Amino acid sequence: MSTKLEHLFQLKEHNTTIKTEVLAGITTFITIAYILILNPQILSDPYVIAGDGSMAEKISNGVFIGTCIGAFIGTMLCALYAKVPFAQAPGMGLNAFFAYTVVLGMGYTYNQALVIVFLSGIFFIIITAIGLREAIIRSIPDAVKSAITPGVGLFITIIGLKNAGIVVSNSATLVGMVDFSQWRVADGNTTLIFSALTALIGLVIMGVLHVRKVKGSIFLGILSATLIGIPFGITHIANLDMNLGMKFQDFAEVSFLSMDFAGLFAGPNWIETLFTVFMLVISFSLVNMFDSIGTLLGAARQSGMIDENGEVIRMKQALMSDAISTAAGAMVGTSTITTVVESSSGIAAGGRTGLTSLVTALLFLGAILFAPIVNVIPSAATAPALIFVGILMLGNIKDVDFSNMSNALPAFCTIIFMPFTYSIANGVAFGLITYCLMNLCTGKKQNVKALTFVISFVFIIRYAFMTLG
């Protein structure tokens, strides 16, 4: 076996060993395991908000198994096809876009939104195969590229604050903070206060573990907050459901091969419907594109997988892997699969080949056995994970050039429009539009590529003639 692994992954050429690769794969899995808990809650949240608890539970169960399978497929492609030490899983920000913009904001169902993800995966496969993906990436100005990650960070942060009960609605100021003094009032909302406290404690635990360089700090923080929530009455042990068969039944009923093509294209105005779907596919694709490229470049530099031209070695195979896994992920009921930044933890542990990804992929598949405990974990325990990931993503704001207003304004619009309009797509759109306008009006038209103008114009048509939901 060891000889076969040595030959398949060329371990000696990469100056690594089976033991190192296995430990690196385990490290990557522990670091990204939180997504197995977070993704089902995010994708089912629109139904929780709508008061459809039964459907929310079915989707949560189905998405958990779909997340495990989708991550397994994507990471296995990285292992055996791309042969790189990267993991793939549903992307943070992309799952929020799926749940809060497409389903909650625009009124599509979970199964209709899966169709959009599937189409974006097919689109990705095609443009990756013909090389158009690279052309689109090059057409997006650096000002917008550098602003997407911190913008998504703020977007998922406000979702986390809301889910934790820390940020609440306020008729006078739009938003406000939970009133912690309500515990003294006889009929005060102590549940909301305890939820907020659980989340804040969980957030601090994640921060401390991260500073101490403990692997899996986010995952361990979620588990710690879940335990803390028991005496607060936030975590309900009664929600433990050991019936794994029921989870698979929900998966088969609502998630597996359950894309609703007919419902998605059933609108009375088929032209408007087609254009809206097209815009959503482009929005998913743009966010995924920059997320994947940024992750691949960062992780590749860390592992020395950069050639003499500064290109990522086996980049096209890695990009094709996440394109295929996005389409496959939609088929098993989860949002966009992408290369995850947590891959860098395994690389830091010495992972250099596809054997690292192979180990991580097998652990994703084995994690299905933990499905019964997912319902026990409250949103107050996963909310700090959203906030913490938001912190990490916001750190990329240092790459934004605020010294030049032609770049600063588009970057600012990209970042701010995401949380304040509750839409990643709006941030990307207004970033591109303002970039084109700033350069046109200041006599710098030559700075804007033709494809950038085309994409911006498509967004303008979208806002001018299509309803937002």
Long-range contacts (C-beta under 8 A, 24 or more apart in sequence): 5-355, 8-354, 8-355, 9-83, 9-353, 9-354, 9-355, 10-353, 11-353, 11-355, 14-352, 14-353, 15-352, 16-350, 16-351, 16-352, 16-353, 18-355, 20-349, 20-350, 20-351, 21-85, 21-350, 21-351, 21-352, 21-353, 21-355, 21-356, 21-359, 22-355, 22-359, 23-349, 23-350, 24-85, 24-346, 24-347, 24-349, 24-350, 24-351, 24-356, 24-359, 25-346, 25-351, 25-355, 25-356, 25-357, 25-358, 25-359, 25-360, 25-363, 26-359, 26-360, 26-363, 27-215, 27-345, 27-346, 27-348, 27-349, 27-351, 28-85, 28-87, 28-342, 28-343, 28-345, 28-346, 28-349, 28-351, 28-356, 28-357, 28-360, 29-87, 29-359, 29-360, 29-363, 29-364, 30-215, 30-216, 30-219, 31-215, 31-216, 31-218, 31-219, 31-342, 31-345, 31-346, 32-71, 32-87, 32-89, 32-340, 32-342, 32-343, 32-360, 33-216, 33-219, 33-367, 34-216, 34-218, 34-219, 34-222, 34-382, 34-385, 35-67, 35-71, 35-89, 35-90, 35-92, 35-340, 36-64, 36-67, 36-68, 36-71, 36-364, 36-367, 36-370, 36-374, 37-219, 37-222, 37-374, 37-377, 37-382, 37-385, 38-92, 38-95, 38-222, 38-382, 38-385, 38-386, 39-63, 39-64, 39-67, 39-89, 39-90, 39-95, 39-334, 39-335, 40-64, 40-67, 40-374, 41-377, 41-379, 41-382, 42-95, 42-96, 42-98, 42-99, 42-159, 43-95, 43-98, 43-99, 43-110, 43-334, 43-335, 45-99, 45-100, 45-104, 45-163, 45-379, 46-99, 46-100, 46-103, 46-104, 46-110, 47-110, 49-104, 55-254, 57-250, 57-375, 58-250, 58-253, 58-254, 59-110, 59-250, 59-254, 59-255, 60-374, 60-375, 61-246, 61-247, 61-250, 61-251, 61-371, 61-374, 61-375, 62-247, 62-250, 62-251, 62-253, 62-254, 62-255, 62-256, 62-333, 63-255, 63-333, 63-334, 64-247, 64-368, 64-371, 64-374, 65-247, 65-248, 65-251, 65-255, 65-332, 65-333, 65-368, 65-371, 66-251, 66-255, 66-256, 66-329, 66-332, 66-333, 66-334, 67-334, 68-364, 68-365, 68-367, 68-368, 69-332, 69-364, 69-365, 69-368, 70-325, 70-328, 70-329, 70-332, 70-334, 70-337, 71-337, 71-361, 71-364, 72-361, 72-362, 72-364, 72-365, 73-324, 73-325, 73-328, 73-329, 73-332, 73-337, 74-321, 74-322, 74-324, 74-325, 74-328, 74-329, 74-337, 75-357, 75-360, 75-361, 75-364, 76-357, 76-358, 76-361, 77-321, 77-324, 77-325, 78-318, 78-321, 78-339, 78-354, 78-357, 78-361, 79-354, 79-355, 79-356, 79-357, 79-358, 79-361, 80-354, 80-358, 81-317, 81-320, 81-321, 82-314, 82-317, 82-318, 82-320, 82-321, 82-354, 83-314, 83-317, 83-353, 83-354, 84-305, 84-313, 84-314, 84-317, 84-318, 84-353, 84-354, 84-357, 85-299, 85-303, 85-343, 85-346, 85-347, 85-351, 85-352, 85-353, 85-354, 85-355, 85-356, 85-357, 86-295, 86-296, 86-299, 86-318, 86-339, 86-340, 86-343, 86-357, 87-339, 87-340, 87-342, 87-343, 87-346, 87-357, 87-360, 87-361, 88-321, 88-322, 88-325, 88-337, 88-338, 88-339, 88-340, 89-337, 89-338, 89-340, 89-364, 90-329, 90-334, 90-335, 90-336, 90-337, 90-338, 91-287, 91-288, 91-291, 91-335, 91-336, 91-337, 91-338, 91-340, 92-152, 92-156, 92-386, 92-389, 92-393, 93-152, 93-155, 93-156, 93-287, 93-291, 93-393, 93-424, 94-284, 94-287, 94-288, 94-291, 94-335, 94-336, 94-338, 94-424, 95-335, 95-336, 96-152, 96-155, 96-156, 96-159, 96-424, 97-283, 97-284, 97-287, 97-335, 97-423, 97-424, 97-425, 98-335, 98-336, 99-335, 100-159, 100-422, 100-423, 101-422, 101-423, 101-424, 101-425, 102-280, 105-422, 105-423, 105-468, 105-469, 106-468, 106-469, 107-469, 108-264, 109-260, 109-263, 110-254, 111-254, 111-258, 111-259, 111-260, 111-263, 112-259, 112-260, 112-263, 112-264, 113-335, 114-258, 114-259, 114-260, 114-330, 114-333, 115-259, 115-260, 115-261, 115-264, 115-277, 115-330, 116-264, 116-277, 116-280, 116-281, 116-284, 117-284, 117-326, 117-329, 117-330, 117-335, 117-336, 118-259, 118-326, 118-327, 118-330, 118-331, 119-277, 119-281, 120-281, 120-284, 120-285, 120-288, 120-326, 120-336, 121-323, 121-324, 121-325, 121-326, 121-327, 121-328, 121-329, 121-330, 121-336, 122-327, 123-281, 123-285, 124-285, 124-288, 124-289, 124-319, 124-322, 124-323, 124-326, 124-327, 125-320, 125-323, 125-324, 125-327, 128-316, 128-319, 128-320, 128-323, 129-320, 133-289, 133-319, 135-451, 136-286, 136-289, 136-451, 137-289, 137-290, 137-293, 138-449, 139-449, 139-450, 139-451, 139-452, 139-455, 140-286, 140-290, 140-432, 140-452, 140-455, 141-407, 141-410, 141-432, 141-435, 141-447, 141-448, 141-452, 142-401, 142-407, 143-400, 143-401, 143-406, 143-407, 143-408, 143-410, 143-411, 143-414, 143-431, 143-435, 144-410, 144-411, 144-414, 144-428, 144-431, 144-432, 144-435, 145-290, 146-396, 146-399, 146-400, 146-401, 146-411, 147-397, 147-400, 147-410, 147-411, 147-412, 147-414, 147-415, 147-427, 147-431, 148-287, 148-290, 148-291, 148-414, 148-427, 148-428, 148-431, 149-290, 149-291, 149-294, 149-393, 149-396, 150-393, 150-394, 150-395, 150-396, 150-397, 150-400, 150-415, 151-414, 151-415, 151-416, 151-417, 151-418, 151-419, 151-424, 151-427, 152-287, 152-291, 152-393, 152-418, 152-424, 153-389, 153-390, 153-391, 153-392, 153-393, 153-394, 153-395, 153-396, 154-390, 154-394, 154-415, 154-416, 154-418, 154-419, 155-390, 155-418, 155-419, 155-422, 155-424, 155-427, 156-386, 156-387, 156-389, 156-390, 156-393, 157-386, 157-387, 157-390, 157-391, 157-394, 157-419, 158-419, 159-386, 160-199, 160-383, 160-384, 160-385, 160-386, 160-387, 160-390, 161-383, 161-387, 163-199, 163-379, 163-380, 163-382, 163-383, 163-386, 164-195, 164-196, 164-198, 164-199, 164-200, 164-379, 164-380, 164-383, 164-384, 164-387, 165-192, 165-193, 165-195, 165-196, 165-199, 165-380, 166-196, 166-199, 166-200, 166-383, 168-192, 191-233, 191-234, 194-229, 194-232, 194-233, 194-234, 194-380, 195-232, 195-234, 195-378, 195-379, 195-380, 196-380, 197-232, 198-225, 198-228, 198-229, 198-232, 198-234, 198-378, 198-380, 198-381, 199-225, 199-380, 199-381, 199-383, 199-384, 199-387, 200-384, 201-225, 201-228, 202-228, 202-380, 202-381, 202-383, 202-384, 202-385, 203-384, 203-387, 203-388, 206-384, 206-385, 206-388, 207-388, 210-388, 215-345, 215-349, 218-385, 218-388, 218-389, 221-384, 221-385, 221-388, 222-377, 222-381, 222-382, 222-384, 222-385, 223-381, 225-380, 225-381, 225-384, 226-376, 226-377, 226-378, 226-381, 229-378, 229-380, 229-381, 234-378, 234-380, 234-381, 235-376, 235-377, 235-378, 235-381, 236-376, 236-378, 237-376, 239-375, 239-376, 240-372, 240-373, 240-375, 240-376, 241-372, 241-375, 242-372, 243-372, 244-369, 244-371, 244-372, 247-371, 247-372, 251-332, 251-333, 254-333, 255-332, 255-333, 255-334, 256-331, 256-332, 256-333, 257-331, 257-332, 258-333, 259-330, 259-331, 272-465, 272-466, 275-461, 275-462, 275-465, 275-466, 276-462, 276-466, 279-425, 279-458, 279-459, 279-462, 279-466, 280-425, 282-455, 282-458, 283-424, 283-425, 283-428, 283-429, 284-336, 286-425, 286-428, 287-424, 287-425, 287-428, 288-322, 288-326, 288-336, 288-338, 291-338, 291-339, 292-318, 292-319, 292-322, 292-338, 292-339, 294-341, 295-338, 295-339, 295-340, 295-341, 295-343, 296-339, 298-341, 298-344, 299-339, 299-341, 299-343, 299-344, 299-347, 302-344, 302-347, 302-348, 303-347, 303-351, 303-352, 341-392, 405-438, 406-435, 406-438, 406-439, 406-442, 406-444, 406-447, 407-435, 409-434, 409-438, 410-434, 410-435, 410-438, 429-456, 429-459, 429-462, 429-463, 432-456, 432-459, 433-459, 433-460
